[in-house]
């Protein structure tokens, strides 16, 4: 169960109630901070994204601007924010440690199934793409 501070007057009470509910249900808690950007200096980019979403300019953003603390916080800061829930912070750190990857691992892998074993995966993809295009556009593929 996620414990999150939302910068509202009842935050501490809500986190306390969620902790109690998790304990009653024997569900572990994690401490989160509703991250929108990875580093504090990226807040302006978040503001731009918010403006795009609302179809407004930066000057018109006003109170739609997010709090400046919606960045990925280091463990020490999370322990400071959740002093009554160190186990939730520890669990969050444990989960984060398992979330490691290398962008090189994100390469597309073609499926092994092929109708024609004489074709490479790329050739099979091209063949199927053109067949699909011909079926969808019998008059010819538009420009």
N, C-alpha and C positions, 0 to 999 in steps of 0.2 A: 504494500500500500504506500503510495507516494505522499510524503509530507512536503508541502510547498509553502513558502512564504509569499504572499501576494501583495504585500504592502497595503493591507487594509487594517482597520482598527481591531478587528477580532482575530487576527492571525494567530496569536499565541493560544487563544482558547480553541480555535479550530484545529490546530496542530495537536494540542493536548487531547481533544476529543477523538481525533483520528488515531492517535497512538493508543488510547484506551480501547477503541473499537478493534484495532488490529490485535491487541493483546487478548481480548475476549475471544476473537475468532482464530487465534493462533496463526495469524498471518504476519510475515515479516514486513518491516517498514524500510523504506529507502528515503533519503533526503534529496530533494530536487530543488532547482531554483528556476524552473520554467525558462530555460535558455532560448534566446532568439539569435544570439551571435556569439562567436567563440572568444572574442577579446574586447575589452572596453573601447578600444579605438575603432571598432566596427559599428558603433551605435549609429553613426551618420548613415551608413549603408542601410541599416534597419529602418531609419527614418525615411529614406528614399523608397524602400519597398512598401512601407506603410502609405506613403503618398501615392504610389502607383495603384495600390489596392483601392484607395478611396478616390482616385482620380483628381487629386489636388496638388498644389505646390507646397514646397517646404514652408513658405511663409504662411500658408493656410493650415498647417498641421495642428497647431495649438495643443489642446489637451488630448489629442489622439496620439501624441508622442508617448512612446513606451518609457517606463522608468529606466534610468541609466544603469541599473544593476542586473540586467537580463543576460549577462555574459556567463560563460563557463568559469566557475569559481574554483580556485585551488582548494585542496582538502582543509588547510588551516582555516580558511575563511568559512567553509561549510561547518566546521566544528564550532566556530565562533557564533554562527547564525543559529545553530541547533544545539545549544549547550545541554538541553535536557534529553537529547536523542543521539548520543554518540554512536550507539549501535546502528542506527539508520544511516549515519554518515559512513561508518565503516563498511556497511553492506553496499552502499553506493560506490565506494572506492573499489571494493572487490569486483563489482559488476563492470566498472570502467576498465579495470585491469584486464578483463577478458575480452574487451572490445578493441582489439588491436588488429590492424590489417595494413596491407601495402597496396597502393593503387595499382601496382602491376598485377595484382590478383584479380582485378576486375575485367580482364580480357574476356570477350565473348567466346564461348565454346559451342561450335556447331553440333547439333545432334548427330548421333551415329546412324540413325535410320536413313537409308537412301533407296529410292526406287531403282536407280541405275548405278551399279557399282563401278562403272567405267568413268563416272563423273566425280570430280572433286566436290567437297562440301560447298565451296563457293559457286561452282558451276551448277550444282543442284539448286542452290538458292536462287541464282539468276534464272534458271529454267522455270522454277515454280513461280517466281515473281512475274515473268512475262506471261505465263499461262494464266495466272490470276488476273493480270491486266487485260488480256484479251477477252476473258470471260466477263469482266466488269465493263469493259468499253469495246463492244463488238464493232463499233464504227471507227475504232482507232483511239489510241491513248491521246488525250488532249495535251497541248503544249503547256 
